[in-house]
Amino acid sequence: MRIRFTASIYEWAARRNWFFVDVPPEPSADIADRPRMPRGFDSVRVTATVGTTTWNTSIFPGGGTYALPLKAAVLKAEGIGRGDEITVDLDVHDG
């Protein structure tokens, strides 16, 4: 499953310098509906691309959507930060 979306970067209120974007509600519901092996925290393995940077990570459910963590290396490589609106390409893995 491939998803493309645009979202604003936010800093997690519980931890400074942890940045995320939220997968929109409709694709989040599609991801949640797909059968897969259980993983810690109900996370889902993905490959994410922002600009020219691609990395493997997991998305995490909460509040009806999934949150995609943005590594510091991604923020630096792409010159982005809190409040910036970015386009994300997300490849959702089945296993």
N, CA, C and O atoms as CSV, one atom per row, in Angstrom:
chain,resi,resn,atom,element,x,y,z
A,1,MET,N,N,0.856,-1.172,0.000
A,1,MET,CA,C,0.000,0.000,0.000
A,1,MET,C,C,0.902,1.237,0.000
A,1,MET,O,O,1.820,1.353,0.813
A,2,ARG,N,N,0.625,2.149,-0.921
A,2,ARG,CA,C,1.360,3.416,-0.999
A,2,ARG,C,C,0.420,4.572,-0.699
A,2,ARG,O,O,-0.724,4.607,-1.152
A,3,ILE,N,N,0.930,5.502,0.067
A,3,ILE,CA,C,0.141,6.671,0.462
A,3,ILE,C,C,1.003,7.909,0.265
A,3,ILE,O,O,2.192,7.902,0.584
A,4,ARG,N,N,0.409,8.955,-0.253
A,4,ARG,CA,C,1.068,10.269,-0.326
A,4,ARG,C,C,0.165,11.254,0.400
A,4,ARG,O,O,-1.044,11.291,0.170
A,5,PHE,N,N,0.763,12.049,1.277
A,5,PHE,CA,C,-0.011,13.041,2.011
A,5,PHE,C,C,0.861,14.230,2.365
A,5,PHE,O,O,2.089,14.153,2.341
A,6,THR,N,N,0.210,15.316,2.689
A,6,THR,CA,C,0.883,16.532,3.138
A,6,THR,C,C,0.422,16.811,4.559
A,6,THR,O,O,-0.767,16.727,4.864
A,7,ALA,N,N,1.372,17.144,5.424
A,7,ALA,CA,C,1.053,17.390,6.832
A,7,ALA,C,C,2.088,18.341,7.429
A,7,ALA,O,O,3.176,18.519,6.881
A,8,SER,N,N,1.731,18.942,8.554
A,8,SER,CA,C,2.634,19.849,9.266
A,8,SER,C,C,3.408,19.093,10.335
A,8,SER,O,O,2.867,18.230,11.027
A,9,ILE,N,N,4.669,19.430,10.451
A,9,ILE,CA,C,5.538,18.827,11.457
A,9,ILE,C,C,5.216,19.420,12.818
A,9,ILE,O,O,5.066,20.634,12.963
A,10,TYR,N,N,5.111,18.538,13.824
A,10,TYR,CA,C,4.912,19.019,15.191
A,10,TYR,C,C,5.886,18.330,16.130
A,10,TYR,O,O,6.382,17.236,15.860
A,11,GLU,N,N,6.144,19.010,17.243
A,11,GLU,CA,C,7.006,18.450,18.277
A,11,GLU,C,C,6.132,17.782,19.321
A,11,GLU,O,O,5.152,18.370,19.778
A,12,TRP,N,N,6.474,16.560,19.705
A,12,TRP,CA,C,5.715,15.815,20.713
A,12,TRP,C,C,5.801,16.553,22.032
A,12,TRP,O,O,6.898,16.852,22.504
A,13,ALA,N,N,4.664,16.851,22.632
A,13,ALA,CA,C,4.618,17.634,23.863
A,13,ALA,C,C,5.338,16.950,25.017
A,13,ALA,O,O,5.854,17.626,25.907
A,14,ALA,N,N,5.383,15.618,25.017
A,14,ALA,CA,C,5.988,14.883,26.133
A,14,ALA,C,C,7.519,14.829,26.052
A,14,ALA,O,O,8.177,14.592,27.065
A,15,ARG,N,N,8.087,15.044,24.877
A,15,ARG,CA,C,9.548,14.950,24.709
A,15,ARG,C,C,10.035,16.033,23.765
A,15,ARG,O,O,9.594,16.119,22.618
A,16,ARG,N,N,10.940,16.854,24.253
A,16,ARG,CA,C,11.531,17.871,23.375
A,16,ARG,C,C,12.364,17.202,22.292
A,16,ARG,O,O,12.996,16.169,22.512
A,17,ASN,N,N,12.347,17.811,21.137
A,17,ASN,CA,C,13.148,17.379,19.989
A,17,ASN,C,C,12.734,16.031,19.402
A,17,ASN,O,O,13.534,15.380,18.731
A,18,TRP,N,N,11.486,15.603,19.649
A,18,TRP,CA,C,10.908,14.445,18.967
A,18,TRP,C,C,9.837,15.006,18.040
A,18,TRP,O,O,8.861,15.601,18.497
A,19,PHE,N,N,10.022,14.814,16.738
A,19,PHE,CA,C,9.147,15.428,15.748
A,19,PHE,C,C,8.393,14.369,14.956
A,19,PHE,O,O,8.906,13.284,14.681
A,20,PHE,N,N,7.150,14.716,14.595
A,20,PHE,CA,C,6.242,13.791,13.931
A,20,PHE,C,C,5.387,14.531,12.912
A,20,PHE,O,O,5.272,15.756,12.947
A,21,VAL,N,N,4.787,13.761,12.000
A,21,VAL,CA,C,3.642,14.199,11.206
A,21,VAL,C,C,2.584,13.118,11.351
A,21,VAL,O,O,2.911,11.949,11.559
A,22,ASP,N,N,1.317,13.502,11.242
A,22,ASP,CA,C,0.219,12.553,11.341
A,22,ASP,C,C,-0.269,12.151,9.958
A,22,ASP,O,O,-0.484,12.988,9.082
A,23,VAL,N,N,-0.438,10.832,9.789
A,23,VAL,CA,C,-1.075,10.310,8.580
A,23,VAL,C,C,-2.551,10.715,8.681
A,23,VAL,O,O,-3.153,10.527,9.738
A,24,PRO,N,N,-3.146,11.257,7.629
A,24,PRO,CA,C,-4.545,11.696,7.694
A,24,PRO,C,C,-5.497,10.555,8.097
A,24,PRO,O,O,-5.154,9.382,7.948
A,25,PRO,N,N,-6.688,10.899,8.606
A,25,PRO,CA,C,-7.628,9.891,9.113
A,25,PRO,C,C,-8.027,8.804,8.121
A,25,PRO,O,O,-8.050,7.629,8.489
A,26,GLU,N,N,-8.341,9.156,6.880
A,26,GLU,CA,C,-8.817,8.133,5.937
A,26,GLU,C,C,-7.749,7.086,5.631
A,26,GLU,O,O,-8.031,5.893,5.743
A,27,PRO,N,N,-6.512,7.490,5.242
A,27,PRO,CA,C,-5.511,6.451,5.033
A,27,PRO,C,C,-5.131,5.727,6.325
A,27,PRO,O,O,-4.775,4.549,6.285
A,28,SER,N,N,-5.199,6.407,7.465
A,28,SER,CA,C,-4.937,5.736,8.745
A,28,SER,C,C,-5.935,4.609,8.976
A,28,SER,O,O,-5.562,3.529,9.436
A,29,ALA,N,N,-7.210,4.861,8.654
A,29,ALA,CA,C,-8.243,3.830,8.809
A,29,ALA,C,C,-7.970,2.664,7.861
A,29,ALA,O,O,-8.151,1.505,8.235
A,30,ASP,N,N,-7.534,2.967,6.633
A,30,ASP,CA,C,-7.200,1.902,5.682
A,30,ASP,C,C,-6.043,1.054,6.200
A,30,ASP,O,O,-6.065,-0.170,6.069
A,31,ILE,N,N,-5.042,1.687,6.781
A,31,ILE,CA,C,-3.897,0.963,7.332
A,31,ILE,C,C,-4.353,0.087,8.493
A,31,ILE,O,O,-3.960,-1.076,8.583
A,32,ALA,N,N,-5.169,0.628,9.371
A,32,ALA,CA,C,-5.637,-0.112,10.544
A,32,ALA,C,C,-6.469,-1.325,10.156
A,32,ALA,O,O,-6.465,-2.331,10.866
A,33,ASP,N,N,-7.181,-1.241,9.039
A,33,ASP,CA,C,-8.061,-2.330,8.597
A,33,ASP,C,C,-7.310,-3.500,7.962
A,33,ASP,O,O,-7.877,-4.582,7.810
A,34,ARG,N,N,-6.055,-3.301,7.594
A,34,ARG,CA,C,-5.292,-4.366,6.924
A,34,ARG,C,C,-4.792,-5.376,7.944
A,34,ARG,O,O,-4.223,-4.989,8.965
A,35,PRO,N,N,-4.995,-6.660,7.688
A,35,PRO,CA,C,-4.488,-7.673,8.620
A,35,PRO,C,C,-2.960,-7.728,8.585
A,35,PRO,O,O,-2.349,-7.618,7.522
A,36,ARG,N,N,-2.357,-7.897,9.755
A,36,ARG,CA,C,-0.899,-8.021,9.845
A,36,ARG,C,C,-0.539,-8.674,11.170
A,36,ARG,O,O,-1.365,-8.757,12.078
A,37,MET,N,N,0.683,-9.128,11.270
A,37,MET,CA,C,1.165,-9.715,12.512
A,37,MET,C,C,1.238,-8.627,13.584
A,37,MET,O,O,1.631,-7.498,13.287
A,38,PRO,N,N,0.867,-8.949,14.824
A,38,PRO,CA,C,0.961,-7.956,15.899
A,38,PRO,C,C,2.411,-7.534,16.143
A,38,PRO,O,O,3.325,-8.357,16.096
A,39,ARG,N,N,2.607,-6.242,16.405
A,39,ARG,CA,C,3.929,-5.684,16.709
A,39,ARG,C,C,3.788,-4.797,17.933
A,39,ARG,O,O,2.683,-4.384,18.285
A,40,GLY,N,N,4.886,-4.511,18.567
A,40,GLY,CA,C,4.895,-3.674,19.756
A,40,GLY,C,C,4.208,-2.341,19.532
A,40,GLY,O,O,4.421,-1.688,18.510
A,41,PHE,N,N,3.388,-1.940,20.483
A,41,PHE,CA,C,2.646,-0.669,20.444
A,41,PHE,C,C,1.697,-0.585,19.259
A,41,PHE,O,O,1.267,0.511,18.898
A,42,ASP,N,N,1.357,-1.726,18.639
A,42,ASP,CA,C,0.519,-1.773,17.431
A,42,ASP,C,C,1.136,-0.993,16.273
A,42,ASP,O,O,0.424,-0.479,15.410
A,43,SER,N,N,2.461,-0.911,16.264
A,43,SER,CA,C,3.155,-0.180,15.205
A,43,SER,C,C,3.054,-0.916,13.878
A,43,SER,O,O,2.767,-2.113,13.833
A,44,VAL,N,N,3.293,-0.183,12.802
A,44,VAL,CA,C,3.241,-0.713,11.443
A,44,VAL,C,C,4.542,-0.318,10.745
A,44,VAL,O,O,4.921,0.853,10.737
A,45,ARG,N,N,5.221,-1.308,10.159
A,45,ARG,CA,C,6.463,-1.021,9.439
A,45,ARG,C,C,6.176,-0.282,8.134
A,45,ARG,O,O,5.247,-0.620,7.400
A,46,VAL,N,N,6.997,0.736,7.865
A,46,VAL,CA,C,6.840,1.541,6.654
A,46,VAL,C,C,8.213,1.944,6.121
A,46,VAL,O,O,9.219,1.894,6.829
A,47,THR,N,N,8.219,2.341,4.864
A,47,THR,CA,C,9.342,3.068,4.280
A,47,THR,C,C,8.799,4.444,3.934
A,47,THR,O,O,7.805,4.571,3.218
A,48,ALA,N,N,9.463,5.478,4.453
A,48,ALA,CA,C,8.991,6.849,4.260
A,48,ALA,C,C,9.979,7.621,3.392
A,48,ALA,O,O,11.189,7.408,3.459
A,49,THR,N,N,9.436,8.517,2.579
A,49,THR,CA,C,10.263,9.412,1.774
A,49,THR,C,C,9.754,10.835,1.945
A,49,THR,O,O,8.565,11.112,1.786
A,50,VAL,N,N,10.678,11.728,2.272
A,50,VAL,CA,C,10.416,13.163,2.326
A,50,VAL,C,C,11.495,13.816,1.471
A,50,VAL,O,O,12.685,13.677,1.754
A,51,GLY,N,N,11.086,14.518,0.439
A,51,GLY,CA,C,12.070,15.110,-0.469
A,51,GLY,C,C,12.908,14.018,-1.107
A,51,GLY,O,O,12.378,13.126,-1.769
A,52,THR,N,N,14.229,14.087,-0.908
A,52,THR,CA,C,15.139,13.084,-1.468
A,52,THR,C,C,15.611,12.085,-0.421
A,52,THR,O,O,16.496,11.274,-0.692
A,53,THR,N,N,15.028,12.139,0.774
A,53,THR,CA,C,15.449,11.272,1.874
A,53,THR,C,C,14.443,10.146,2.091
A,53,THR,O,O,13.249,10.393,2.261
A,54,THR,N,N,14.934,8.908,2.086
A,54,THR,CA,C,14.103,7.724,2.307
A,54,THR,C,C,14.671,6.946,3.487
A,54,THR,O,O,15.886,6.785,3.598
A,55,TRP,N,N,13.795,6.460,4.370
A,55,TRP,CA,C,14.233,5.671,5.509
A,55,TRP,C,C,13.155,4.676,5.919
A,55,TRP,O,O,11.973,4.860,5.629
A,56,ASN,N,N,13.590,3.612,6.604
A,56,ASN,CA,C,12.676,2.606,7.147
A,56,ASN,C,C,12.393,2.947,8.600
A,56,ASN,O,O,13.299,3.294,9.357
A,57,THR,N,N,11.123,2.845,8.981
A,57,THR,CA,C,10.715,3.174,10.344
A,57,THR,C,C,9.381,2.494,10.613
A,57,THR,O,O,8.972,1.604,9.868
A,58,SER,N,N,8.721,2.903,11.652
A,58,SER,CA,C,7.367,2.429,11.967
A,58,SER,C,C,6.491,3.625,12.250
A,58,SER,O,O,6.969,4.672,12.686
A,59,ILE,N,N,5.197,3.464,11.998
A,59,ILE,CA,C,4.206,4.463,12.394
A,59,ILE,C,C,3.448,3.900,13.588
A,59,ILE,O,O,3.339,2.686,13.755
A,60,PHE,N,N,2.925,4.802,14.416
A,60,PHE,CA,C,2.303,4.414,15.672
A,60,PHE,C,C,0.895,4.988,15.779
A,60,PHE,O,O,0.680,6.163,15.483
A,61,PRO,N,N,-0.088,4.148,16.210
A,61,PRO,CA,C,-1.469,4.623,16.303
A,61,PRO,C,C,-1.691,5.488,17.534
A,61,PRO,O,O,-1.009,5.361,18.551
A,62,GLY,N,N,-2.672,6.372,17.400
A,62,GLY,CA,C,-3.077,7.197,18.533
A,62,GLY,C,C,-4.069,8.248,18.093
A,62,GLY,O,O,-3.805,8.995,17.151
A,63,GLY,N,N,-5.199,8.318,18.757
A,63,GLY,CA,C,-6.182,9.349,18.448
A,63,GLY,C,C,-6.829,9.215,17.085
A,63,GLY,O,O,-7.269,10.213,16.514
A,64,GLY,N,N,-6.899,7.996,16.544
A,64,GLY,CA,C,-7.576,7.790,15.267
A,64,GLY,C,C,-6.698,7.936,14.046
A,64,GLY,O,O,-7.163,7.727,12.925
A,65,THR,N,N,-5.436,8.292,14.237
A,65,THR,CA,C,-4.497,8.387,13.121
A,65,THR,C,C,-3.194,7.698,13.521
A,65,THR,O,O,-3.017,7.294,14.671
A,66,TYR,N,N,-2.301,7.574,12.566
A,66,TYR,CA,C,-0.956,7.080,12.835
A,66,TYR,C,C,0.006,8.260,12.819
A,66,TYR,O,O,-0.174,9.209,12.056
A,67,ALA,N,N,1.032,8.192,13.671
A,67,ALA,CA,C,2.068,9.220,13.712
A,67,ALA,C,C,3.355,8.657,13.117
A,67,ALA,O,O,3.776,7.550,13.449
A,68,LEU,N,N,3.969,9.437,12.234
A,68,LEU,CA,C,5.236,9.084,11.614
A,68,LEU,C,C,6.345,9.886,12.284
A,68,LEU,O,O,6.348,11.115,12.203
A,69,PRO,N,N,7.296,9.206,12.954
A,69,PRO,CA,C,8.419,9.938,13.546
A,69,PRO,C,C,9.384,10.404,12.466
A,69,PRO,O,O,9.634,9.698,11.489
A,70,LEU,N,N,9.918,11.598,12.658
A,70,LEU,CA,C,10.883,12.163,11.722
A,70,LEU,C,C,12.246,12.213,12.406
A,70,LEU,O,O,12.427,12.942,13.381
A,71,LYS,N,N,13.198,11.445,11.901
A,71,LYS,CA,C,14.539,11.407,12.475
A,71,LYS,C,C,15.216,12.770,12.321
A,71,LYS,O,O,14.941,13.516,11.382
A,72,ALA,N,N,16.110,13.077,13.268
A,72,ALA,CA,C,16.870,14.321,13.201
A,72,ALA,C,C,17.648,14.411,11.889
A,72,ALA,O,O,17.773,15.490,11.311
A,73,ALA,N,N,18.169,13.274,11.421
A,73,ALA,CA,C,18.927,13.273,10.168
A,73,ALA,C,C,18.051,13.672,8.982
A,73,ALA,O,O,18.528,14.319,8.050
A,74,VAL,N,N,16.773,13.289,9.012
A,74,VAL,CA,C,15.840,13.658,7.937
A,74,VAL,C,C,15.576,15.158,7.989
A,74,VAL,O,O,15.620,15.838,6.963
A,75,LEU,N,N,15.301,15.669,9.182
A,75,LEU,CA,C,15.045,17.106,9.333
A,75,LEU,C,C,16.222,17.916,8.807
A,75,LEU,O,O,16.048,18.889,8.073
A,76,LYS,N,N,17.417,17.498,9.193
A,76,LYS,CA,C,18.624,18.219,8.778
A,76,LYS,C,C,18.844,18.113,7.273
A,76,LYS,O,O,19.093,19.118,6.607
A,77,ALA,N,N,18.752,16.895,6.736
A,77,ALA,CA,C,19.002,16.692,5.304
A,77,ALA,C,C,18.049,17.486,4.436
A,77,ALA,O,O,18.435,17.990,3.382
A,78,GLU,N,N,16.786,17.603,4.880
A,78,GLU,CA,C,15.759,18.280,4.083
A,78,GLU,C,C,15.582,19.749,4.464
A,78,GLU,O,O,14.824,20.468,3.813
A,79,GLY,N,N,16.273,20.200,5.513
A,79,GLY,CA,C,16.155,21.600,5.941
A,79,GLY,C,C,14.754,21.947,6.408
A,79,GLY,O,O,14.232,23.017,6.094
A,80,ILE,N,N,14.141,21.026,7.168
A,80,ILE,CA,C,12.763,21.217,7.633
A,80,ILE,C,C,12.717,21.163,9.154
A,80,ILE,O,O,13.657,20.696,9.798
A,81,GLY,N,N,11.609,21.648,9.724
A,81,GLY,CA,C,11.453,21.636,11.171
A,81,GLY,C,C,10.018,21.898,11.582
A,81,GLY,O,O,9.113,21.963,10.750
A,82,ARG,N,N,9.831,22.047,12.883
A,82,ARG,CA,C,8.498,22.238,13.466
A,82,ARG,C,C,7.721,23.320,12.722
A,82,ARG,O,O,8.225,24.412,12.458
A,83,GLY,N,N,6.468,22.975,12.394
A,83,GLY,CA,C,5.572,23.907,11.725
A,83,GLY,C,C,5.626,23.857,10.213
A,83,GLY,O,O,4.718,24.359,9.550
A,84,ASP,N,N,6.672,23.263,9.648
A,84,ASP,CA,C,6.765,23.164,8.192
A,84,ASP,C,C,5.762,22.142,7.664
A,84,ASP,O,O,5.526,21.107,8.286
A,85,GLU,N,N,5.186,22.446,6.524
A,85,GLU,CA,C,4.281,21.514,5.853
A,85,GLU,C,C,5.101,20.727,4.835
A,85,GLU,O,O,5.790,21.314,4.000
A,86,ILE,N,N,5.027,19.403,4.906
A,86,ILE,CA,C,5.826,18.545,4.037
A,86,ILE,C,C,4.938,17.527,3.346
A,86,ILE,O,O,3.845,17.209,3.816
A,87,THR,N,N,5.429,17.020,2.216
A,87,THR,CA,C,4.766,15.921,1.516
A,87,THR,C,C,5.531,14.641,1.833
A,87,THR,O,O,6.758,14.591,1.750
A,88,VAL,N,N,4.779,13.615,2.197
A,88,VAL,CA,C,5.355,12.330,2.587
A,88,VAL,C,C,4.832,11.244,1.649
A,88,VAL,O,O,3.633,11.161,1.384
A,89,ASP,N,N,5.744,10.420,1.157
A,89,ASP,CA,C,5.374,9.198,0.453
A,89,ASP,C,C,5.631,8.062,1.418
A,89,ASP,O,O,6.732,7.926,1.950
A,90,LEU,N,N,4.616,7.245,1.644
A,90,LEU,CA,C,4.685,6.176,2.642
A,90,LEU,C,C,4.360,4.846,1.981
A,90,LEU,O,O,3.281,4.682,1.410
A,91,ASP,N,N,5.281,3.901,2.053
A,91,ASP,CA,C,5.054,2.535,1.614
A,91,ASP,C,C,4.796,1.714,2.867
A,91,ASP,O,O,5.681,1.561,3.709
A,92,VAL,N,N,3.586,1.185,2.993
A,92,VAL,CA,C,3.190,0.410,4.168
A,92,VAL,C,C,3.487,-1.058,3.901
A,92,VAL,O,O,3.037,-1.615,2.899
A,93,HIS,N,N,4.244,-1.684,4.796
A,93,HIS,CA,C,4.626,-3.090,4.643
A,93,HIS,C,C,3.597,-3.988,5.322
A,93,HIS,O,O,3.006,-3.618,6.336
A,94,ASP,N,N,3.393,-5.162,4.756
A,94,ASP,CA,C,2.368,-6.069,5.257
A,94,ASP,C,C,2.817,-6.900,6.444
A,94,ASP,O,O,1.992,-7.235,7.294
A,95,GLY,N,N,4.074,-7.241,6.535
A,95,GLY,CA,C,4.523,-8.162,7.565
A,95,GLY,C,C,4.934,-7.523,8.845
A,95,GLY,O,O,5.330,-8.215,9.782
